[in-house]
Amino acid sequence: MAEFLFKDLVKKEGLENKFYITSSATSLEEIGNSIHYGTKEILNRYKIKFDDHRAIQLTKSDYDKYNYIIAMDSNNMRNIFRIIGTDPENKVYKLLDFSDGGDVKDPWYTGNFDETYEDITKGLKAFLKKINN
């Protein structure tokens, strides 16, 4: 969800050519799976374009490829550090650290994709504001 929401946000701001945005899993459970139907419903409701993204695994080499690696929650953070090791360039953040802190509510556990959408939207807007400054 975050990948496509951020792509839409930067496009609306006319910044799409300044970003390479992708998403990766920090665990193996969803590797190869398409976007969850609940996420597709939210994206369709808000007319956010998405493609047939399939879950891929974050790799240690991804650390060198990207300026930011953003986790949705504390579990993702732990998994990211298990994969990449250390963060000497200070690239790894939780999304809501850019707004009011905490974890993005995971719809896998809550079943509430609207709350997840709200958390992600709030975090992405705050993130974009920070990096635009």
C-alpha positions in Angstrom: 0.0 0.0 0.0 2.7 2.4 1.0 4.6 2.0 -2.3 1.6 3.0 -4.5 0.4 5.7 -2.1 3.9 7.3 -2.3 4.1 7.0 -6.0 0.7 8.7 -6.3 1.8 11.5 -3.8 5.0 12.3 -5.6 3.3 12.3 -9.0 0.7 14.8 -7.7 3.6 17.0 -6.5 5.3 16.7 -9.9 8.3 14.9 -8.3 7.9 11.4 -9.8 11.1 11.8 -11.8 13.1 12.4 -8.6 12.3 9.1 -7.0 12.7 5.4 -7.4 10.0 3.8 -5.1 9.6 0.1 -4.5 8.7 -2.1 -1.6 10.2 -5.3 -0.2 9.2 -7.8 2.4 11.2 -8.3 5.5 10.0 -11.8 6.1 9.4 -14.8 3.8 5.6 -15.3 4.3 4.4 -13.3 1.3 7.2 -13.7 -1.2 5.7 -14.0 -4.7 2.2 -13.0 -3.6 0.3 -10.3 -5.2 -1.2 -7.3 -3.4 -3.8 -8.2 -0.8 -7.4 -7.8 -1.9 -8.0 -5.4 1.0 -5.2 -3.1 -0.2 -6.5 -3.3 -3.7 -10.0 -2.2 -2.4 -8.4 0.8 -0.7 -6.3 1.8 -3.7 -9.3 1.5 -6.0 -11.5 3.5 -3.7 -9.0 6.4 -3.7 -8.2 6.0 -7.4 -4.6 5.1 -6.8 -3.0 3.3 -9.7 -1.2 0.1 -8.9 0.3 -2.8 -10.9 0.6 -6.5 -10.4 3.4 -6.1 -7.8 4.6 -9.3 -6.3 6.3 -9.4 -2.9 10.1 -9.7 -3.1 12.6 -10.1 -0.2 14.7 -7.2 1.0 18.4 -7.9 0.6 21.6 -6.7 2.2 22.7 -5.1 -1.1 19.5 -3.0 -1.1 21.1 -0.9 1.7 23.6 0.5 -0.9 20.9 1.1 -3.6 18.5 3.3 -1.6 18.7 6.6 0.3 15.9 5.5 2.6 14.6 2.2 3.9 11.3 2.7 5.6 9.7 0.2 7.9 6.0 0.2 8.8 6.5 -1.1 12.3 8.9 -2.3 15.0 8.8 -5.9 13.7 9.9 -4.7 10.3 12.7 -2.7 11.8 14.0 -5.8 13.6 13.8 -7.8 10.4 15.5 -5.1 8.4 18.5 -5.0 10.7 18.7 -8.8 10.7 19.1 -8.5 6.9 21.3 -5.4 6.5 23.2 -5.5 9.7 24.1 -1.9 10.7 22.9 1.4 9.5 26.1 3.6 9.3 24.5 6.1 6.9 21.3 6.5 8.9 19.0 5.3 6.1 16.5 3.2 8.1 13.4 4.7 9.7 9.9 3.8 10.8 7.4 5.7 8.6 5.5 7.2 11.5 8.8 8.6 13.0 8.3 11.4 10.4 5.0 12.3 12.0 3.8 11.3 15.4 5.8 8.1 16.0 4.6 4.6 16.6 3.8 1.7 14.3 1.5 1.7 11.2 -1.4 -0.5 12.1 -1.0 -3.8 10.3 -4.3 -4.9 8.7 -3.1 -8.5 8.8 -3.8 -8.3 12.5 -6.4 -5.6 12.7 -8.4 -6.3 9.6 -8.8 -2.6 9.2 -7.3 -1.4 6.0 -8.8 2.1 6.5 -6.7 2.7 9.6 -3.6 1.5 7.7 -4.3 3.8 4.9 -4.6 6.8 7.3 -1.4 5.9 9.1 0.5 5.5 5.8 -0.9 8.6 4.3 0.0 10.7 7.4 3.5 9.2 7.5 4.2 9.6 3.8 3.1 13.3 3.7 5.4 14.0 6.7 8.3 12.1 5.1 7.9 14.0 1.8 7.8 17.3 3.7 11.0 16.4 5.5 13.0 15.4 2.5 11.7 18.4 0.5 13.1 20.7 3.2 
